[in-house]
Amino acid sequence: MIESNVPLAERMRPSRLDDLVGQEHLVGPQGIIRKSIRLGVIPSMILWGPPGVGKTTIANIIANEVKKPFHTLSAVSAGVKDVREVIEKARTTGKSILFIDEIHRFNKSQQDALLGAVEKGIITLIGATTENPSFEVNSALLSRCQVYTLNALEEKDLMKLVNQALQQDVELKKREVEVKEHSALFQLSGGDARKVLNLLELVVDSVPEGTVVITDTMVQQVAQKKIAIYDKSGEQHYDIISAFIKSIRGSDPNAAVYYLARMVEGGEDVKFIARRMLILASEDIGNANPTALVLATNTFQAVNVIGYPEARIILAQCAVYLASSPKSNASYMAIEEALRVVNETGDLPVPLAVRNAPTKLMKNLGYSKGYQYAHNFEGNFADMEFLPDKIKGRRFYDPGKNAREEELRKYLKALWKEKYGY
């Protein structure tokens, strides 16, 4: 029986960058965070990634390495008053690091309270989030921070963590432990260091004395007793939302409602569910049914006002509508192809005819010369090229095979015979 009251994951938390497992792109020899620490110039940053991949650990290591005052707040319990108190302390103690866990839970006023101190360098902000900061962190604060993406740990990383724990942890070294099979350990952890270590400890602790031989069956038996059916901060969180989205994309309202119920029952954040449906409404339905985006937008706004338990009804209505709607990813494919061409061709010059000409000099240089104002022509259409010369004639948007976009195809074909005359 393990005697320590401190969980294994916490006992094994590294205090040096060299001991951190994973995230080589950030902390490896050429990693930006390692370079920043080496130079002693730490930018304000948002660490974005799934649970248990090193966000809090990296923040602690940065504070240790640069020897600056370090303050921690949890967005779950902290308010504007707490933020201001830290800022006042930083004014007197000198430049400080403020780590905010789950920063996506801060509302706008709480985030705004950070702006001035971050901009003036009074504090270096390190925020940790499992949610896309583009949605959850306001643009003013986001513009003052670098966003670093952390990845789920790979199997080799998890194996290294398990071996380190068995070799280095004081409590585990008291036991004779053999990991005969490791697949279940890794699968149930979902790339989460905290989960794999704490599950390892649970399994070892399930054998009161003697040698512990860890097998997949043994791990699964312990996990069924100890791990929740729906862990909204772990692997299930990503598996269930993936199944939910794929069910809607696959036009199965029954499966969509089932997976929605799994998330609702597990207490999943209503904004997270609504936001994913909002993205899907454009990515997977688009102009096959433009009303889908309207309904998804209204759903997102409504559940923010309503909350559980009634929000489940609104979410279900939207999920059923989206699943039952015709599908098209034509707009998504159009922007992906356009981005590919932009990356391939660079900053091509905009044709003079469609450039802005607010000054006399610009007009003399030919800006806007030859531009044909569409409303001066029959059908409000002027047959002219708007794309740069190098890619003129390119078609990025190919209407989907559905009733609404077939109408768009006919309309575009009548206007642009060369692009849509097939």
N, C-alpha and C positions, 0 to 999 in steps of 0.2 A: 504494500500500500504506500503510495507516494504521500509524504508528510507535509510538503510545502502547501501553503494556502495561495501562493502566487501561481497563476496558470503558466504552463510550460512556454506558451508563446511569449509571455511577458518576460520570463526568466531568460529566454534566448534572444530577446531583442538586442540587435547589435548597437554598439556605441561608436563604431568607426566605419568609415565608408568602405574600407577594404573587406569588412566582414559582411556587408550587405549582399544578399543573394538575389540575382536578377537585376533588371533595369540597366543593363550594360550600356544602352544607348544614352542614358543620362549620367550614370556614375562610373562607367568604365574609363579606361585610359584617355579616351577622346571625348568623354561625355561632358555636356555643357555644365552640369551641376558640379562635377569634379573640377573643371576649369575655373568656375566661379569661386569655389572654395579656395583653390590654390592662389587665385589673385586677390582674395579677400574682398571681392566686390559681389555682393549677393543682391540680385534684383528681387523685387516683389514678384511672387509667382503663385500660380494656381496649379496644384498637383491633381490631375484628373485621372482616375482609374478605378477599377473594381476594388472591393474590400480585400484587405490582407495582402497587398502587394508592395507595401513599404512607404506609404505617404507620410504617416506620422513618424516613422523611423527616420526618413530622410530629413524631416524638419528638425528632429532632435539632434541628428548628427551635424547638420549645418550649424545649429546653435553651439554645439560643443566645439566644433572646429574653429569657428570665427571668434569665439569668446565674447559674445555680446549678450546683454541681458535678454532673457527669453521668457515670454509670457504665453500662456495657453488659454484659449477660450473654446468652449463647445457651443456651437450655434443652437443646439437644442435647448440650452438653459440660459445662455448669456443674452443680455439686452443692450440697448444703446448706452445705458449708464455704465455697464461693465467695460464697453469699448472705450468710452471717454476716460474712465479711470486708468486704463492701461496707457492711453495716449498721454495723460498728465504725468504718469510715472516716467514715461519715456522722455518727456521734456526735461525732467530733472536728472535722470540717470544717464542720459545720452542715447544715441541711436540704439533702438531695441528691435528684436524680432518678435512679431506677434503671430502665433500659429492659431488658426481657427479651423477646427475640425467640423466637417459637414457644413461648409460655408454656404452651400446651396440653400440651407434652411434659413439663412438671414433674409429678412425682408428688405425692401428698398431703403427705408429710413436707417436701418442698422448698417447696411452697406454704405450709404451716403456718409455716415458718421466717420467712416474710415478714409474718405477721399483726400481731405486736406492733409492729414498726417502722412499718408502714403506718398502724395505728390511732393511734399516738402522733405521727405526722407526722414521724418521723425521716427517712423516705424518702417521696418521691412515686413511686409505682409506675406505670410505663407498660408494659403488656403488649401484645404483638402476637400475633394468632392468626388462622389461616385456618379454624379449627373453631369451632363454636357454643360460646361460653364457658359456657352453661348446663349443658353436658355435661362440659366439660373443665376448668373452674376450680371449685374447691370453694366451696360456698355461703358459708362464712365470709369468704373472701377476696373473693368476688364482691360481697358486700354492702357492702364497703368501697370499691368501685370504681364509677365510671361506665362504662357500656358504650356505645361509639360505633361505629356500623356504617358501614363504608366500602364504596362501590359500585365495581363494575368500571367502567373508564373508557369513555366513549362515543366514537363515531367522531370527533366534533369535537375531543375532548380529545386523541386519538391524533394527529390531523392537526396540532394545535397543537404537540405534542411533536416530531414529525418536522420541522416547519418551524423550530422553535427550534433543534434540533440542527444543521440545515443552515446556519442563519444565525449561530449563536453558538459552536459547537464549533471549537476551534483546529485540530484534525486534519481534520475534514470540510471546513472552509473552504479547505483546500489542494487539494481536488478539485472538479471541476465536476460537480455532481450534479443530475439532473432526475428528479423523481418523475412519470413519465408515467401510471402506474396505481398505485393504492394499496390496492385491495380485498384482495389477498393478504396484504399487510403487516398490515392490520388484522384480518383473519379469523384468521391464524395467531397473532397476539398475544393474542387472547381478552380484550381489555380490560386487558392487563398492560403497564404503561409500560416495565418493564425489558425485557420480551421484544420489544416493538416497536422500541426503540432498539438493542438488541443485534442484532436481525435486520437492521435498517437498516445497521448497521456491517458485518455479515457480507456483505451484498449488495454494498456499496461495495467491500469488501476483495476480493471475488471478481473484480473488474476491476482488474488490476495497474496500468494507466495509462490516461490519456485520459479522455474524458467518460463518465460513468456514467448511462445512461438506465434507470431502474428500471421494469420491467413486471411484471405478475402472473406471467407464465411464468417470468421470471428469478428472482423471489422464491421460487416453488415449487420450482424446481430447486435453489437454494441450501439451502432449508429441508429438502428430502429428504435432503441430505447431512449437515446439521448438527444437525437437531432430532430428538430421540428419538421413537420411535413412541408411547410413552406417557409423558407428562410429568406426574407426579403432583402437581406444584405449579402447573400451568398449565391451558390450555383443555381438553386431553384429559381431565384429572381430572374436570371438571364434565360434559363431554359423555358420557364413558363411564358415570359413575355415574347420569346421567340416563337413558341407554339401558337400563341394568341395572334400575333401579327401574320404568321404564315397561314393560319386558318382563315383570317379575313381575306388575305390575298388570294387564297384558294376558294373563295366564295362559299365557305361552310359556316353559316351563322350558328349552327348547333355547337360545333367545336369552339367557335369564338366565345360563345356565352359560357361554355364549360370552363375554359381557361380564365375567362374574366372572373367567374365565381371563385376559382382557386386563388386569384390575386386579392379579391375583395375579402374573402375569408381569412387570408393571411395578413390583412391590414396594409396592403400595398398603397403607396401614396397615390391619391386620385389624380394629382397633376401628372405623375409619371405615366399612368395609363392613358390619360386624355391627350398628353403631348405626343405619345407614340401613334395614336389614331390620327392626330392632326397631320403628322408627317406622312402617314400611309395614304391619307385622303388625296394628297397631291402626288405622291410618288407612284402609287399603284392604281389610282382611279383617274385622277387628273381631269382632262376635258371629256372623258367618256361620260362623266356626270359631275359637272362643276359644283352642283349643290352639295356634294359630299364634303368639300372643303368648308363650305359655309356652315354645315351642320357640325362638323368636327370643331370648328372655331368656336361656335356657340356652346358646344359641349365643354370645351376647355374653360371657357369663361364661367359657365354655370356651375361646374363642380368646384371651382375655386370659391364660389359664394355659398354653395349648399353644404358640401362636405358629406361624410358618412353619417347615418346609413342611407339617406335618400339618394345620394350621388350614384349609388349602384344602379338605380333605375335609369338615370340619364346616360350613364356609361353603357348600359345594356342596349338602350335604344340606338345609340350611335353605332355600337359594334354590329348590331343586326343590320342596320341600314348599310353600313360600309361593306359588310360581307355579302349582302344581297345586291349590291350595285355592280353594273358593268365595269370592267377593269381596263386600264390603259396605262402603260408606263412611258408613253411617247414623249411627254414633256421632260421626264427624268432623263430619258435617253438623249434628248435634244441638248440639254445643258451639259451632260457628260461628254458628248461628242464635241460641243463647242469648247469646253474646257480643255479637251485633248488637243484641239487645233490651236488654241491660244498658247498652250505650253509648247507646242511643236513649232509654231511660227513666230512667237514673241509679239512685241508691240508693233503691229503693222500700222502704217500711217492711215488715218481716217481720210477717205476721199474728200477733196476740197469742197465738193458740192454740198456735203452734209455737215461741214464744220460750222461752229458758231462764229458769227462775225459781228461782235458788239462794237468794234471800233472802225474808224475810217481806214486805218493802216491795214487791218485784217481784210477789209473789203478790197483794197487795192492789191493785196497779195493773192486774191482769188478765192478767199474763204467765202463759202456759200454760193459761189458763182455756179450757175447751172442747176441749182436746186429747184425742183418742181413741187409746188405746194399742192398736195393731193386733192384738197377740196376745190381747187380751181378746175379740176378735170371731171369728165363724165364718170359717174360711179365712184367718185371720191378716190380715184386711183390714178397715179402717174407711173408709167413703166420706166423706172430708173433703177440703177444699181446702188445699193447702200453699203455693201460690204467692201473691204479693202480690195484693191486690184488683184493681189496675189491669190485671194480665195474667192473671187467673184463667181457667182453662180452656184455656190455651195448650198446644199440643203441640209439643215440640222434637224428640223422638225419633220417627222414622218407621221402623219395622223394614224391613230390606231384603227383596228378593224372593229369598229362599233358604230352604232347608229349616229350618235352626235358627231363623232370625228369624221365619219364618212361625209356628213354635210360640210364640215370644214374642208375636207379634201376637195370636194366639188367646187367650193368657193375659191380656194387657193389655186386650183387647176385652171379656173376661168381667168384668174389674174396672172399667174406665173406659169405659162404653158411649158417653158423649158425646164423649170424646177419640178413642177407637179403634173406634167403632161403625160405621165406613164399610165 
